[in-house]
Amino acid sequence: MVLSIFPDKEKKPADEDLQEKIPDLFPIWKEIKEYIYNTYPKVSEEWNFPGVKYGWSFRMASKKRRIMYFLPRDGYFQVAFIFGKRGTEAVLSSSIPGDIKQ
């Protein structure tokens, strides 16, 4: 299992921490966030610490519905999109490459 690059529960990550840990990818992180804000104007964001096993992750939500998670890793980050049943079916039946669907 790959863990967050931010394992310390007492220190919530900030943009400066991301710039330090993933400097080449931070502009992409910001671009994705900006796209979500433009698409969902009432979006909220928060850092979440589910436990020492996972470390800090970043999530965005519209009202009470989660939209996506950013998972910062050593040298990269993962993005997990959250779809409802119809969205999931649409993605799985699309021509999106299988590794992205996974």
Gaussian input, Z-matrix of N, CA and C with variables (Angstrom, degrees):
# hf/3-21g

backbone

0 1
 N
 C     1     B1
 C     2     B2     1     A1
 N     3     B3     2     A2     1     D1
 C     4     B4     3     A3     2     D2
 C     5     B5     4     A4     3     D3
 N     6     B6     5     A5     4     D4
 C     7     B7     6     A6     5     D5
 C     8     B8     7     A7     6     D6
 N     9     B9     8     A8     7     D7
 C    10    B10     9     A9     8     D8
 C    11    B11    10    A10     9     D9
 N    12    B12    11    A11    10    D10
 C    13    B13    12    A12    11    D11
 C    14    B14    13    A13    12    D12
 N    15    B15    14    A14    13    D13
 C    16    B16    15    A15    14    D14
 C    17    B17    16    A16    15    D15
 N    18    B18    17    A17    16    D16
 C    19    B19    18    A18    17    D17
 C    20    B20    19    A19    18    D18
 N    21    B21    20    A20    19    D19
 C    22    B22    21    A21    20    D20
 C    23    B23    22    A22    21    D21
 N    24    B24    23    A23    22    D22
 C    25    B25    24    A24    23    D23
 C    26    B26    25    A25    24    D24
 N    27    B27    26    A26    25    D25
 C    28    B28    27    A27    26    D26
 C    29    B29    28    A28    27    D27
 N    30    B30    29    A29    28    D28
 C    31    B31    30    A30    29    D29
 C    32    B32    31    A31    30    D30
 N    33    B33    32    A32    31    D31
 C    34    B34    33    A33    32    D32
 C    35    B35    34    A34    33    D33
 N    36    B36    35    A35    34    D34
 C    37    B37    36    A36    35    D35
 C    38    B38    37    A37    36    D36
 N    39    B39    38    A38    37    D37
 C    40    B40    39    A39    38    D38
 C    41    B41    40    A40    39    D39
 N    42    B42    41    A41    40    D40
 C    43    B43    42    A42    41    D41
 C    44    B44    43    A43    42    D42
 N    45    B45    44    A44    43    D43
 C    46    B46    45    A45    44    D44
 C    47    B47    46    A46    45    D45
 N    48    B48    47    A47    46    D46
 C    49    B49    48    A48    47    D47
 C    50    B50    49    A49    48    D48
 N    51    B51    50    A50    49    D49
 C    52    B52    51    A51    50    D50
 C    53    B53    52    A52    51    D51
 N    54    B54    53    A53    52    D52
 C    55    B55    54    A54    53    D53
 C    56    B56    55    A55    54    D54
 N    57    B57    56    A56    55    D55
 C    58    B58    57    A57    56    D56
 C    59    B59    58    A58    57    D57
 N    60    B60    59    A59    58    D58
 C    61    B61    60    A60    59    D59
 C    62    B62    61    A61    60    D60
 N    63    B63    62    A62    61    D61
 C    64    B64    63    A63    62    D62
 C    65    B65    64    A64    63    D63
 N    66    B66    65    A65    64    D64
 C    67    B67    66    A66    65    D65
 C    68    B68    67    A67    66    D66
 N    69    B69    68    A68    67    D67
 C    70    B70    69    A69    68    D68
 C    71    B71    70    A70    69    D69
 N    72    B72    71    A71    70    D70
 C    73    B73    72    A72    71    D71
 C    74    B74    73    A73    72    D72
 N    75    B75    74    A74    73    D73
 C    76    B76    75    A75    74    D74
 C    77    B77    76    A76    75    D75
 N    78    B78    77    A77    76    D76
 C    79    B79    78    A78    77    D77
 C    80    B80    79    A79    78    D78
 N    81    B81    80    A80    79    D79
 C    82    B82    81    A81    80    D80
 C    83    B83    82    A82    81    D81
 N    84    B84    83    A83    82    D82
 C    85    B85    84    A84    83    D83
 C    86    B86    85    A85    84    D84
 N    87    B87    86    A86    85    D85
 C    88    B88    87    A87    86    D86
 C    89    B89    88    A88    87    D87
 N    90    B90    89    A89    88    D88
 C    91    B91    90    A90    89    D89
 C    92    B92    91    A91    90    D90
 N    93    B93    92    A92    91    D91
 C    94    B94    93    A93    92    D92
 C    95    B95    94    A94    93    D93
 N    96    B96    95    A95    94    D94
 C    97    B97    96    A96    95    D95
 C    98    B98    97    A97    96    D96
 N    99    B99    98    A98    97    D97
 C   100   B100    99    A99    98    D98
 C   101   B101   100   A100    99    D99
 N   102   B102   101   A101   100   D100
 C   103   B103   102   A102   101   D101
 C   104   B104   103   A103   102   D102
 N   105   B105   104   A104   103   D103
 C   106   B106   105   A105   104   D104
 C   107   B107   106   A106   105   D105
 N   108   B108   107   A107   106   D106
 C   109   B109   108   A108   107   D107
 C   110   B110   109   A109   108   D108
 N   111   B111   110   A110   109   D109
 C   112   B112   111   A111   110   D110
 C   113   B113   112   A112   111   D111
 N   114   B114   113   A113   112   D112
 C   115   B115   114   A114   113   D113
 C   116   B116   115   A115   114   D114
 N   117   B117   116   A116   115   D115
 C   118   B118   117   A117   116   D116
 C   119   B119   118   A118   117   D117
 N   120   B120   119   A119   118   D118
 C   121   B121   120   A120   119   D119
 C   122   B122   121   A121   120   D120
 N   123   B123   122   A122   121   D121
 C   124   B124   123   A123   122   D122
 C   125   B125   124   A124   123   D123
 N   126   B126   125   A125   124   D124
 C   127   B127   126   A126   125   D125
 C   128   B128   127   A127   126   D126
 N   129   B129   128   A128   127   D127
 C   130   B130   129   A129   128   D128
 C   131   B131   130   A130   129   D129
 N   132   B132   131   A131   130   D130
 C   133   B133   132   A132   131   D131
 C   134   B134   133   A133   132   D132
 N   135   B135   134   A134   133   D133
 C   136   B136   135   A135   134   D134
 C   137   B137   136   A136   135   D135
 N   138   B138   137   A137   136   D136
 C   139   B139   138   A138   137   D137
 C   140   B140   139   A139   138   D138
 N   141   B141   140   A140   139   D139
 C   142   B142   141   A141   140   D140
 C   143   B143   142   A142   141   D141
 N   144   B144   143   A143   142   D142
 C   145   B145   144   A144   143   D143
 C   146   B146   145   A145   144   D144
 N   147   B147   146   A146   145   D145
 C   148   B148   147   A147   146   D146
 C   149   B149   148   A148   147   D147
 N   150   B150   149   A149   148   D148
 C   151   B151   150   A150   149   D149
 C   152   B152   151   A151   150   D150
 N   153   B153   152   A152   151   D151
 C   154   B154   153   A153   152   D152
 C   155   B155   154   A154   153   D153
 N   156   B156   155   A155   154   D154
 C   157   B157   156   A156   155   D155
 C   158   B158   157   A157   156   D156
 N   159   B159   158   A158   157   D157
 C   160   B160   159   A159   158   D158
 C   161   B161   160   A160   159   D159
 N   162   B162   161   A161   160   D160
 C   163   B163   162   A162   161   D161
 C   164   B164   163   A163   162   D162
 N   165   B165   164   A164   163   D163
 C   166   B166   165   A165   164   D164
 C   167   B167   166   A166   165   D165
 N   168   B168   167   A167   166   D166
 C   169   B169   168   A168   167   D167
 C   170   B170   169   A169   168   D168
 N   171   B171   170   A170   169   D169
 C   172   B172   171   A171   170   D170
 C   173   B173   172   A172   171   D171
 N   174   B174   173   A173   172   D172
 C   175   B175   174   A174   173   D173
 C   176   B176   175   A175   174   D174
 N   177   B177   176   A176   175   D175
 C   178   B178   177   A177   176   D176
 C   179   B179   178   A178   177   D177
 N   180   B180   179   A179   178   D178
 C   181   B181   180   A180   179   D179
 C   182   B182   181   A181   180   D180
 N   183   B183   182   A182   181   D181
 C   184   B184   183   A183   182   D182
 C   185   B185   184   A184   183   D183
 N   186   B186   185   A185   184   D184
 C   187   B187   186   A186   185   D185
 C   188   B188   187   A187   186   D186
 N   189   B189   188   A188   187   D187
 C   190   B190   189   A189   188   D188
 C   191   B191   190   A190   189   D189
 N   192   B192   191   A191   190   D190
 C   193   B193   192   A192   191   D191
 C   194   B194   193   A193   192   D192
 N   195   B195   194   A194   193   D193
 C   196   B196   195   A195   194   D194
 C   197   B197   196   A196   195   D195
 N   198   B198   197   A197   196   D196
 C   199   B199   198   A198   197   D197
 C   200   B200   199   A199   198   D198
 N   201   B201   200   A200   199   D199
 C   202   B202   201   A201   200   D200
 C   203   B203   202   A202   201   D201
 N   204   B204   203   A203   202   D202
 C   205   B205   204   A204   203   D203
 C   206   B206   205   A205   204   D204
 N   207   B207   206   A206   205   D205
 C   208   B208   207   A207   206   D206
 C   209   B209   208   A208   207   D207
 N   210   B210   209   A209   208   D208
 C   211   B211   210   A210   209   D209
 C   212   B212   211   A211   210   D210
 N   213   B213   212   A212   211   D211
 C   214   B214   213   A213   212   D212
 C   215   B215   214   A214   213   D213
 N   216   B216   215   A215   214   D214
 C   217   B217   216   A216   215   D215
 C   218   B218   217   A217   216   D216
 N   219   B219   218   A218   217   D217
 C   220   B220   219   A219   218   D218
 C   221   B221   220   A220   219   D219
 N   222   B222   221   A221   220   D220
 C   223   B223   222   A222   221   D221
 C   224   B224   223   A223   222   D222
 N   225   B225   224   A224   223   D223
 C   226   B226   225   A225   224   D224
 C   227   B227   226   A226   225   D225
 N   228   B228   227   A227   226   D226
 C   229   B229   228   A228   227   D227
 C   230   B230   229   A229   228   D228
 N   231   B231   230   A230   229   D229
 C   232   B232   231   A231   230   D230
 C   233   B233   232   A232   231   D231
 N   234   B234   233   A233   232   D232
 C   235   B235   234   A234   233   D233
 C   236   B236   235   A235   234   D234
 N   237   B237   236   A236   235   D235
 C   238   B238   237   A237   236   D236
 C   239   B239   238   A238   237   D237
 N   240   B240   239   A239   238   D238
 C   241   B241   240   A240   239   D239
 C   242   B242   241   A241   240   D240
 N   243   B243   242   A242   241   D241
 C   244   B244   243   A243   242   D242
 C   245   B245   244   A244   243   D243
 N   246   B246   245   A245   244   D244
 C   247   B247   246   A246   245   D245
 C   248   B248   247   A247   246   D246
 N   249   B249   248   A248   247   D247
 C   250   B250   249   A249   248   D248
 C   251   B251   250   A250   249   D249
 N   252   B252   251   A251   250   D250
 C   253   B253   252   A252   251   D251
 C   254   B254   253   A253   252   D252
 N   255   B255   254   A254   253   D253
 C   256   B256   255   A255   254   D254
 C   257   B257   256   A256   255   D255
 N   258   B258   257   A257   256   D256
 C   259   B259   258   A258   257   D257
 C   260   B260   259   A259   258   D258
 N   261   B261   260   A260   259   D259
 C   262   B262   261   A261   260   D260
 C   263   B263   262   A262   261   D261
 N   264   B264   263   A263   262   D262
 C   265   B265   264   A264   263   D263
 C   266   B266   265   A265   264   D264
 N   267   B267   266   A266   265   D265
 C   268   B268   267   A267   266   D266
 C   269   B269   268   A268   267   D267
 N   270   B270   269   A269   268   D268
 C   271   B271   270   A270   269   D269
 C   272   B272   271   A271   270   D270
 N   273   B273   272   A272   271   D271
 C   274   B274   273   A273   272   D272
 C   275   B275   274   A274   273   D273
 N   276   B276   275   A275   274   D274
 C   277   B277   276   A276   275   D275
 C   278   B278   277   A277   276   D276
 N   279   B279   278   A278   277   D277
 C   280   B280   279   A279   278   D278
 C   281   B281   280   A280   279   D279
 N   282   B282   281   A281   280   D280
 C   283   B283   282   A282   281   D281
 C   284   B284   283   A283   282   D282
 N   285   B285   284   A284   283   D283
 C   286   B286   285   A285   284   D284
 C   287   B287   286   A286   285   D285
 N   288   B288   287   A287   286   D286
 C   289   B289   288   A288   287   D287
 C   290   B290   289   A289   288   D288
 N   291   B291   290   A290   289   D289
 C   292   B292   291   A291   290   D290
 C   293   B293   292   A292   291   D291
 N   294   B294   293   A293   292   D292
 C   295   B295   294   A294   293   D293
 C   296   B296   295   A295   294   D294
 N   297   B297   296   A296   295   D295
 C   298   B298   297   A297   296   D296
 C   299   B299   298   A298   297   D297
 N   300   B300   299   A299   298   D298
 C   301   B301   300   A300   299   D299
 C   302   B302   301   A301   300   D300
 N   303   B303   302   A302   301   D301
 C   304   B304   303   A303   302   D302
 C   305   B305   304   A304   303   D303

   B1=1.4443
   B2=1.5247
   B3=1.3235
   B4=1.4543
   B5=1.5190
   B6=1.3112
   B7=1.4561
   B8=1.5159
   B9=1.3036
   B10=1.4536
   B11=1.5282
   B12=1.3198
   B13=1.4653
   B14=1.5273
   B15=1.3310
   B16=1.4625
   B17=1.5354
   B18=1.3321
   B19=1.4593
   B20=1.5348
   B21=1.3314
   B22=1.4643
   B23=1.5304
   B24=1.3183
   B25=1.4636
   B26=1.5253
   B27=1.2968
   B28=1.4666
   B29=1.5311
   B30=1.3349
   B31=1.4639
   B32=1.5282
   B33=1.3410
   B34=1.4570
   B35=1.5254
   B36=1.3314
   B37=1.4638
   B38=1.5307
   B39=1.3097
   B40=1.4617
   B41=1.5237
   B42=1.3315
   B43=1.4653
   B44=1.5259
   B45=1.3174
   B46=1.4687
   B47=1.5279
   B48=1.3355
   B49=1.4662
   B50=1.5320
   B51=1.3351
   B52=1.4625
   B53=1.5244
   B54=1.3255
   B55=1.4665
   B56=1.5259
   B57=1.3137
   B58=1.4664
   B59=1.5251
   B60=1.3378
   B61=1.4685
   B62=1.5286
   B63=1.3350
   B64=1.4640
   B65=1.5422
   B66=1.3290
   B67=1.4725
   B68=1.5264
   B69=1.3151
   B70=1.4648
   B71=1.5301
   B72=1.3219
   B73=1.4615
   B74=1.5287
   B75=1.3143
   B76=1.4604
   B77=1.5325
   B78=1.3459
   B79=1.4743
   B80=1.5348
   B81=1.3251
   B82=1.4659
   B83=1.5263
   B84=1.3275
   B85=1.4733
   B86=1.5349
   B87=1.3256
   B88=1.4638
   B89=1.5341
   B90=1.3143
   B91=1.4651
   B92=1.5289
   B93=1.3125
   B94=1.4601
   B95=1.5299
   B96=1.3222
   B97=1.4662
   B98=1.5243
   B99=1.3154
   B100=1.4646
   B101=1.5287
   B102=1.3259
   B103=1.4598
   B104=1.5348
   B105=1.3206
   B106=1.4743
   B107=1.5208
   B108=1.3242
   B109=1.4655
   B110=1.5267
   B111=1.3234
   B112=1.4664
   B113=1.5255
   B114=1.3173
   B115=1.4626
   B116=1.5254
   B117=1.3135
   B118=1.4645
   B119=1.5268
   B120=1.3426
   B121=1.4723
   B122=1.5296
   B123=1.3106
   B124=1.4707
   B125=1.5269
   B126=1.3043
   B127=1.4596
   B128=1.5312
   B129=1.3119
   B130=1.4633
   B131=1.5202
   B132=1.3021
   B133=1.4630
   B134=1.5054
   B135=1.3212
   B136=1.4616
   B137=1.5172
   B138=1.3160
   B139=1.4573
   B140=1.5150
   B141=1.3268
   B142=1.4544
   B143=1.5256
   B144=1.3107
   B145=1.4685
   B146=1.5296
   B147=1.3539
   B148=1.4597
   B149=1.5273
   B150=1.3247
   B151=1.4614
   B152=1.5129
   B153=1.3228
   B154=1.4643
   B155=1.5250
   B156=1.3085
   B157=1.4573
   B158=1.5377
   B159=1.3494
   B160=1.4602
   B161=1.5223
   B162=1.3128
   B163=1.4580
   B164=1.5215
   B165=1.3235
   B166=1.4594
   B167=1.5272
   B168=1.3383
   B169=1.4585
   B170=1.5253
   B171=1.3039
   B172=1.4576
   B173=1.5166
   B174=1.3241
   B175=1.4534
   B176=1.5161
   B177=1.3274
   B178=1.4562
   B179=1.5227
   B180=1.3347
   B181=1.4604
   B182=1.5263
   B183=1.3184
   B184=1.4493
   B185=1.5180
   B186=1.3221
   B187=1.4647
   B188=1.5205
   B189=1.3271
   B190=1.4687
   B191=1.5262
   B192=1.3145
   B193=1.4576
   B194=1.5259
   B195=1.3094
   B196=1.4594
   B197=1.5248
   B198=1.3278
   B199=1.4579
   B200=1.5212
   B201=1.3312
   B202=1.4564
   B203=1.5187
   B204=1.3137
   B205=1.4608
   B206=1.5193
   B207=1.3221
   B208=1.4547
   B209=1.5264
   B210=1.2995
   B211=1.4537
   B212=1.5260
   B213=1.3344
   B214=1.4706
   B215=1.5304
   B216=1.3182
   B217=1.4617
   B218=1.5328
   B219=1.2985
   B220=1.4611
   B221=1.5292
   B222=1.3331
   B223=1.4500
   B224=1.5159
   B225=1.3130
   B226=1.4627
   B227=1.5296
   B228=1.3188
   B229=1.4602
   B230=1.5207
   B231=1.3086
   B232=1.4508
   B233=1.5199
   B234=1.3262
   B235=1.4475
   B236=1.5195
   B237=1.3146
   B238=1.4523
   B239=1.5269
   B240=1.3200
   B241=1.4594
   B242=1.5174
   B243=1.3088
   B244=1.4616
   B245=1.5285
   B246=1.3301
   B247=1.4586
   B248=1.5190
   B249=1.3271
   B250=1.4565
   B251=1.5184
   B252=1.3264
   B253=1.4566
   B254=1.5266
   B255=1.3331
   B256=1.4703
   B257=1.5197
   B258=1.3213
   B259=1.4599
   B260=1.5158
   B261=1.3184
   B262=1.4641
   B263=1.5231
   B264=1.3212
   B265=1.4716
   B266=1.5220
   B267=1.3396
   B268=1.4616
   B269=1.5287
   B270=1.3169
   B271=1.4641
   B272=1.5310
   B273=1.3133
   B274=1.4602
   B275=1.5244
   B276=1.3395
   B277=1.4619
   B278=1.5263
   B279=1.3296
   B280=1.4625
   B281=1.5259
   B282=1.3195
   B283=1.4628
   B284=1.5335
   B285=1.3146
   B286=1.4649
   B287=1.5325
   B288=1.3341
   B289=1.4691
   B290=1.5363
   B291=1.3121
   B292=1.4533
   B293=1.5210
   B294=1.3476
   B295=1.4634
   B296=1.5242
   B297=1.3235
   B298=1.4678
   B299=1.5261
   B300=1.3266
   B301=1.4677
   B302=1.5312
   B303=1.3216
   B304=1.4515
   B305=1.5180
   A1=109.36
   A2=115.68
   A3=121.25
   A4=108.67
   A5=115.83
   A6=120.67
   A7=112.15
   A8=114.43
   A9=121.82
   A10=110.24
   A11=115.62
   A12=119.83
   A13=110.47
   A14=115.76
   A15=121.65
   A16=109.00
   A17=117.66
   A18=121.19
   A19=115.12
   A20=117.82
   A21=121.55
   A22=111.04
   A23=116.91
   A24=122.09
   A25=112.24
   A26=117.40
   A27=121.84
   A28=113.22
   A29=117.67
   A30=120.15
   A31=110.57
   A32=115.31
   A33=120.13
   A34=108.63
   A35=117.54
   A36=120.45
   A37=112.55
   A38=115.58
   A39=123.55
   A40=107.70
   A41=116.38
   A42=120.20
   A43=111.92
   A44=116.36
   A45=119.62
   A46=111.19
   A47=116.28
   A48=120.47
   A49=110.57
   A50=115.67
   A51=119.59
   A52=110.69
   A53=116.76
   A54=120.63
   A55=110.80
   A56=116.07
   A57=120.21
   A58=111.77
   A59=116.93
   A60=121.12
   A61=113.50
   A62=117.45
   A63=121.12
   A64=109.63
   A65=116.56
   A66=120.27
   A67=114.78
   A68=117.88
   A69=119.99
   A70=112.34
   A71=116.83
   A72=121.24
   A73=113.63
   A74=116.77
   A75=119.43
   A76=112.85
   A77=120.00
   A78=118.84
   A79=112.96
   A80=117.22
   A81=120.59
   A82=109.77
   A83=116.78
   A84=122.33
   A85=108.73
   A86=116.29
   A87=121.24
   A88=111.31
   A89=116.68
   A90=120.62
   A91=111.37
   A92=117.62
   A93=121.21
   A94=109.88
   A95=116.44
   A96=120.03
   A97=111.03
   A98=116.87
   A99=121.20
   A100=111.01
   A101=116.48
   A102=120.24
   A103=110.40
   A104=116.58
   A105=119.99
   A106=109.99
   A107=118.06
   A108=120.96
   A109=111.53
   A110=117.46
   A111=120.30
   A112=112.23
   A113=116.57
   A114=121.40
   A115=111.94
   A116=116.81
   A117=123.28
   A118=108.33
   A119=117.54
   A120=119.97
   A121=115.36
   A122=118.52
   A123=120.48
   A124=112.28
   A125=116.16
   A126=120.55
   A127=110.73
   A128=114.72
   A129=120.32
   A130=107.79
   A131=115.42
   A132=119.99
   A133=109.48
   A134=114.87
   A135=119.19
   A136=110.19
   A137=113.81
   A138=121.00
   A139=106.96
   A140=115.56
   A141=121.44
   A142=109.32
   A143=115.38
   A144=120.28
   A145=107.82
   A146=117.55
   A147=120.12
   A148=114.17
   A149=117.42
   A150=120.58
   A151=111.47
   A152=115.77
   A153=120.69
   A154=112.57
   A155=116.69
   A156=120.58
   A157=111.18
   A158=117.47
   A159=121.80
   A160=114.66
   A161=118.82
   A162=121.66
   A163=111.65
   A164=116.42
   A165=122.54
   A166=111.83
   A167=115.15
   A168=122.89
   A169=106.99
   A170=115.58
   A171=121.72
   A172=107.62
   A173=117.11
   A174=118.43
   A175=111.37
   A176=113.78
   A177=121.32
   A178=107.76
   A179=115.39
   A180=120.41
   A181=109.96
   A182=115.28
   A183=122.46
   A184=106.03
   A185=115.40
   A186=122.06
   A187=106.80
   A188=118.22
   A189=119.60
   A190=111.97
   A191=117.41
   A192=121.04
   A193=111.01
   A194=116.43
   A195=121.51
   A196=109.25
   A197=115.84
   A198=121.04
   A199=109.89
   A200=115.33
   A201=118.65
   A202=111.94
   A203=114.10
   A204=123.00
   A205=107.95
   A206=116.14
   A207=122.85
   A208=105.79
   A209=116.52
   A210=121.52
   A211=108.88
   A212=117.97
   A213=120.54
   A214=111.46
   A215=115.01
   A216=121.99
   A217=109.08
   A218=116.18
   A219=121.44
   A220=110.04
   A221=117.14
   A222=122.24
   A223=115.07
   A224=118.03
   A225=121.14
   A226=109.04
   A227=116.02
   A228=120.06
   A229=108.79
   A230=115.23
   A231=121.70
   A232=108.31
   A233=115.32
   A234=121.04
   A235=106.74
   A236=116.23
   A237=121.59
   A238=108.16
   A239=115.86
   A240=121.07
   A241=109.32
   A242=116.00
   A243=121.18
   A244=107.95
   A245=116.41
   A246=121.76
   A247=110.18
   A248=115.38
   A249=120.84
   A250=108.75
   A251=116.07
   A252=120.99
   A253=111.97
   A254=118.18
   A255=120.56
   A256=111.81
   A257=116.95
   A258=120.24
   A259=111.84
   A260=116.41
   A261=121.11
   A262=110.50
   A263=116.39
   A264=119.78
   A265=111.21
   A266=116.99
   A267=120.67
   A268=111.07
   A269=116.88
   A270=120.58
   A271=110.07
   A272=117.07
   A273=120.10
   A274=112.77
   A275=117.66
   A276=120.13
   A277=112.21
   A278=117.44
   A279=121.47
   A280=111.09
   A281=115.10
   A282=120.84
   A283=112.27
   A284=117.26
   A285=121.09
   A286=107.72
   A287=118.24
   A288=120.36
   A289=112.64
   A290=114.82
   A291=122.10
   A292=114.80
   A293=117.03
   A294=118.96
   A295=111.25
   A296=117.66
   A297=119.55
   A298=110.14
   A299=116.61
   A300=120.57
   A301=109.96
   A302=115.25
   A303=120.60
   A304=110.05
   D1=133.67
   D2=178.59
   D3=-92.31
   D4=129.94
   D5=-175.93
   D6=-101.73
   D7=163.64
   D8=176.03
   D9=-61.15
   D10=151.73
   D11=174.64
   D12=-81.07
   D13=0.66
   D14=178.88
   D15=-121.57
   D16=83.12
   D17=-174.99
   D18=-89.27
   D19=-9.78
   D20=-173.66
   D21=-85.75
   D22=109.20
   D23=-178.46
   D24=-59.46
   D25=-29.32
   D26=-176.33
   D27=-78.95
   D28=-10.96
   D29=-177.36
   D30=-125.02
   D31=95.84
   D32=177.29
   D33=-67.63
   D34=130.64
   D35=-178.78
   D36=-63.80
   D37=152.49
   D38=175.51
   D39=-128.23
   D40=170.41
   D41=179.15
   D42=-54.28
   D43=-37.68
   D44=-179.51
   D45=-62.43
   D46=-36.15
   D47=178.48
   D48=-66.99
   D49=-41.25
   D50=177.70
   D51=-63.83
   D52=-43.38
   D53=179.03
   D54=-59.60
   D55=-35.60
   D56=179.96
   D57=-73.36
   D58=-42.58
   D59=-173.62
   D60=-82.13
   D61=-36.52
   D62=-179.34
   D63=-133.04
   D64=62.66
   D65=-172.42
   D66=-58.71
   D67=-39.39
   D68=-178.49
   D69=-73.55
   D70=-23.98
   D71=-176.40
   D72=-99.73
   D73=-12.39
   D74=-177.81
   D75=-57.34
   D76=-40.02
   D77=177.03
   D78=-60.24
   D79=-34.69
   D80=178.00
   D81=-68.89
   D82=-42.47
   D83=175.93
   D84=-53.99
   D85=-49.72
   D86=-178.90
   D87=-63.85
   D88=-39.06
   D89=-179.66
   D90=-64.26
   D91=-41.41
   D92=177.90
   D93=-64.76
   D94=-45.03
   D95=177.71
   D96=-58.81
   D97=-44.51
   D98=-179.66
   D99=-62.20
   D100=-40.32
   D101=177.52
   D102=-61.13
   D103=-43.37
   D104=179.23
   D105=-63.41
   D106=-43.80
   D107=178.33
   D108=-61.56
   D109=-38.42
   D110=178.95
   D111=-71.03
   D112=-31.41
   D113=-178.94
   D114=-82.92
   D115=-37.32
   D116=-179.46
   D117=-123.66
   D118=85.65
   D119=-173.69
   D120=-57.26
   D121=-25.92
   D122=-178.33
   D123=-99.77
   D124=25.40
   D125=-178.08
   D126=-69.44
   D127=148.38
   D128=174.00
   D129=-119.16
   D130=161.22
   D131=179.59
   D132=-136.07
   D133=153.43
   D134=175.11
   D135=-162.65
   D136=149.03
   D137=170.04
   D138=-85.58
   D139=141.36
   D140=-177.20
   D141=-129.00
   D142=139.05
   D143=178.33
   D144=-122.87
   D145=92.51
   D146=-178.36
   D147=-74.10
   D148=-13.16
   D149=178.50
   D150=152.83
   D151=166.22
   D152=-177.52
   D153=-62.40
   D154=-25.63
   D155=179.68
   D156=-64.50
   D157=-27.93
   D158=-175.29
   D159=-115.33
   D160=-29.31
   D161=-176.99
   D162=75.61
   D163=-165.89
   D164=-176.27
   D165=-78.45
   D166=140.55
   D167=169.99
   D168=-133.89
   D169=162.98
   D170=-176.61
   D171=-117.70
   D172=134.29
   D173=179.38
   D174=-133.70
   D175=153.99
   D176=178.53
   D177=-125.53
   D178=141.68
   D179=-176.88
   D180=-139.99
   D181=152.01
   D182=173.36
   D183=-115.21
   D184=113.44
   D185=-170.11
   D186=60.58
   D187=-121.85
   D188=-179.58
   D189=-101.05
   D190=1.61
   D191=-176.47
   D192=-94.97
   D193=123.48
   D194=176.49
   D195=-68.33
   D196=138.84
   D197=178.44
   D198=-104.78
   D199=-46.64
   D200=-177.56
   D201=-160.07
   D202=159.81
   D203=174.25
   D204=-120.35
   D205=140.32
   D206=169.37
   D207=-106.59
   D208=129.93
   D209=-178.38
   D210=-118.46
   D211=97.13
   D212=-177.28
   D213=-72.73
   D214=129.37
   D215=-178.25
   D216=-126.97
   D217=175.09
   D218=-178.86
   D219=-72.60
   D220=103.53
   D221=178.40
   D222=89.01
   D223=-1.27
   D224=179.68
   D225=-162.06
   D226=175.74
   D227=169.97
   D228=-142.10
   D229=151.79
   D230=176.44
   D231=-105.77
   D232=151.48
   D233=175.00
   D234=-123.34
   D235=127.54
   D236=177.64
   D237=-114.40
   D238=119.88
   D239=178.42
   D240=-90.97
   D241=144.37
   D242=-179.38
   D243=-109.87
   D244=118.87
   D245=-179.70
   D246=-117.46
   D247=148.56
   D248=169.78
   D249=-77.39
   D250=-175.40
   D251=-176.43
   D252=-59.16
   D253=-48.70
   D254=-179.30
   D255=-64.91
   D256=-41.18
   D257=178.30
   D258=-63.51
   D259=-42.22
   D260=178.91
   D261=-61.79
   D262=-45.97
   D263=178.94
   D264=-61.20
   D265=-40.59
   D266=179.82
   D267=-64.44
   D268=-42.90
   D269=179.88
   D270=-65.91
   D271=-46.85
   D272=-176.59
   D273=-65.54
   D274=-28.46
   D275=179.48
   D276=-92.89
   D277=2.72
   D278=-178.69
   D279=-85.35
   D280=179.00
   D281=178.97
   D282=-91.63
   D283=11.86
   D284=176.79
   D285=-60.64
   D286=137.76
   D287=-179.96
   D288=-55.82
   D289=144.26
   D290=-176.65
   D291=-56.30
   D292=-37.53
   D293=-178.99
   D294=-68.08
   D295=-29.07
   D296=176.01
   D297=-75.01
   D298=-39.55
   D299=177.02
   D300=-58.67
   D301=-39.95
   D302=-178.69
   D303=-62.62

